[in-house]
């Protein structure tokens, strides 16, 4: 896990008009598990049709940090 990566991911979510409500991050050795709790801009559950865009946003954030 790199310093600032959560902020970069949150910024990518914001570009998709998603609100990051909470994040659970755990690191064990080389393995990192991240769970993001988010809503759409109206506070509603994120629709399944957005899942691919969210995945791409996370991948973009990781690429920006070199992970």
C-alpha positions, -999 to +999 in steps of 0.1 A: +000+000+000+014+034-010+008+066+009-020+086-007-034+058-028-068+060-010-070+097-018-062+090-055-089+062-056-114+085-039-107+112-065-114+087-093-147+078-076-156+115-073-152+118-111-178+091-114-201+111-091-198+085-064-194+093-027-169+072-007-186+066+027-161+043+043-132+021+034-118-010+052-082-016+044-062-046+056-026-055+047-010-089+054+024-092+040+022-085+002-016-089+002-039-059+005-077-062+008-097-030+003-134-028+007-151+004-004-185+015+008-200+041-015-232+056-028-242+076-058-244+114-056-280+111-042-270+087-014-285+057-031-269+023-037-245+021-066-262+004-096-246-028-108-241-012-143-215+010-127-193-018-114-171-020-145-165+018-144-155+015-107-131-013-115-115+008-142-112+038-119-094+017-093-071+003-120-064+038-132-056+050-097-032+020-092-015+028-125-010+064-114+008+053-083+029+026-101+012-003-083 
